[in-house]
Amino acid sequence: MAIAQYLRGIGHDVVAVAETIPQADDQTILIKAASESRVLITNDKDFGELVFRSGYAHHGVLFLRLQDERAANRVRVVKAVLDQYTGLLKTNFIVATERRVRIRRLLVDS
């Protein structure tokens, strides 16, 4: 929830799964995010499987692959990605660690 609170605090329209559909499976979450043209921020590697192997449509995924899962570190990494890659979030699958960001460009259904 720290990321959602941070993003709301800087003016983003955020929907947190834990608040709206906490029991939803990964496919449902990805379909809902895509249908609402939302970037999905996650630390669940299963979303990569859905996008790359199963071909699910998306509107951008930011996958946090962090060693330090504390809230402050998650927020710090998301802030760093937003500061440098905001324009790329909506069309790509981005993997962010504490030290690097990898961007995988994908065709996205709008």
Secondary structure, DSSP 8 states (H G I E B T S, - for coil): -HHHHHHHHTT-----HHHH-TT--HHHHHHHHHHTT--EEES-THHHIIIIIS----S-EEEE--S---HHHHHHHHHHHHHHHGGGGGGEEEEE-SS-EEEEE-----
